[in-house]
Amino acid sequence: MLFAEGNAAGLDFTGGSAATSTLVTFLLGLGIVFIGLVALILIIKVMGAVMRGVNAKKAKEIPPAEETKAAPAPVPEGDRGEIIAAVAAAVATVLGESVSGIRIVSFKKVD
């Protein structure tokens, strides 16, 4: 027997009251879900406003990038043979081979 008489909730699932009870349960569940969704929307909006305020405060404390940006240090060209040797050593290390087994065919500077 699924529902015994005198159940703990005091609900009677017989006759016409079963449909009413089912409708009340449905409406309560639907209401709780929508209240939860509205609460989540409000929480997200409040947190967004708080984070915008924090970011605005941080932006005021940090000077603009144009003023603090220093000119980049010139890259020394160096000897081309030394650069190729360093690249060959790095490639050999990654591949796990000896440097003599690697032949660099082309070496171009990329901007």
Helices and strands as residue ranges (DSSP letters): H 17-61, H 65-68, H 80-95, G 99-101
